[in-house]
Amino acid sequence: MSLEKELALRRRYRVERLMMALIALGTLLAFLILFLVLAYAFLKGAGALNLDFFLKDMRPPGETGGGLRQAIVGTLIVDGLGLLIALPFGLAAGILLAEYPDHPINPYLRLLSDTLNGMPAILFGLLAFILVVKPMGGFSGLSGAFALGFLMIPILARSTEGVLSLVPREIREAGLALGLPRWRVILSLVLPTARAGLITGVLLAFARAAGEAAPLLFTAFGSPLLELNPLKPIDTLPLRLFAYAISPYDDWHQQAWAAGLVLFALITLTSLLARLASRRF
Amino acid sequence: MSQDVHMESKNLVVRYGDRIGVGVKGGVNLPLYRHRVTALIGPSGCGKTTFLRALNRMHDLTPTAKVEGEVLLDGENIYAPGVDPVLVRRRVGMVFQKPTAFPTMSIYDNVAAGLKLVGIRDRKRLDEAVERALRGAALWDEVKDRLRAPASGLSGGQQQRLTIARALAVEPEVLLMDEPTASLDPISTQAIEDLLLTLKEQVTIVIVTHNMQQAARVSDYTAFFLNGEMVEFGPTETLFTKPQDPRTEAYITGRFG
């Protein structure tokens, strides 16, 4: 090899090493932020994490002990109901966008889903307030579920569209060439092929909504007691975290950090499940 | 040897938007004889696949594609108003270039897909159809002991024969094949070529191929396409030995393409 060529090659290796170092540094920074948040929350909140935290409801200020059972259960109820509400609309919109790209409604649907995706979460709460809380005459877990549902619809629509567009065109053509109607091809061939991605999208939407407090402020409202009836106000972890964080009591502050940790664990778990789903199915 | 026309294109034109399509200079007129193999040959981009896809209305899914003229199936125009493309595709099946086993299904379910998904549940009827189709595609002996195994575990050549079996299971009259061996090794290619010779006793076959030797080996008739027009059509032997058009001669002797 000539000298110039060797020098040029060495230069390329140097640039390569430099770039790799920069990428590693960026990754490290991202991790550092996550680590700091977690470590701080752990330091501040771990003390409140005991069995009571999960098994008992909150106590009034002044009394020690108690837990946030009502908020943990409430989060699952409100978020779960929200997902049920969002699922048919989100999936349908995603299917329409991906499978019928020339449908006349699609440009509007796309604009709508883009706008909703970027909309501040509190506005979904406002929408649910007008559509559900006002007509029903009071705050309720159901109205909170609608607020979270509105939030999840565009996320689901987008993830569904993205996942379906990854399904090879050949699968659809092979199905149609068998003399299957189009709806049957989508239902029985395209959706099952995209199953793992669809599940991932659903879980990520769930995780995203689980962390929202703003849309629930004037819908689910919160409750100091365990409430399983979705027609009554229901507590959730982000709501309780917010309420405790702005309270003047030290033990509530500690529980707010602990609520943050539990929320983090819930979301991490969901995301892990999502990753597992995309690998297993 | 009867010369019974099974399918026929009459002044067929396929346009892609404003761009030039196939048959724009007067349309393609091509007869497809019953129980014969017709090969469509020509260089890349000559329109042979576009033409093939017009034969079972696959262009319906491409909104930019416009089809003019007629395609007669037993004398009936498949583009006539009121004709259901789904029913056309039941009679005119298709095998694609890339082997596409349905990845989430077993071997059995892949073959049975065309029947099961239109609501046929009769176990015995499905079993029979699957076995007949797999035998027809010369795959039965290789997979009969693992019909419940995922189809994605099969080799490329096996998957391609599986897609042929899947197409056969709905008992089409015509089988359109779009370069079915383009992504296969020589042994799998050989298996599929052998298959065509027996298959044509059941179905009329139209095969698009890049490979002139393949066209010469498997087909009874050959149509040569160039720049979106059909240049020449005739019995394969004649077309390859005494081509009428100088462009056909240039192509088959390897001077271009």
Interface residues (C-beta under 8 A of the other chain):
Chain A: D102 P168 E170 I171 R172 E173 A174 G175 L176 A177 L178 G179 L180 P181 R184 S188 L189 P192 T193 R195
Chain B: N56 M58 L61 P63 V86 L87 V88 R89 R90 R91 G93 M94 V95 F96 K98 T100 F102 P103 T104 A113 G114 L117 V118 T163 R166 A167 V170 P172 L176
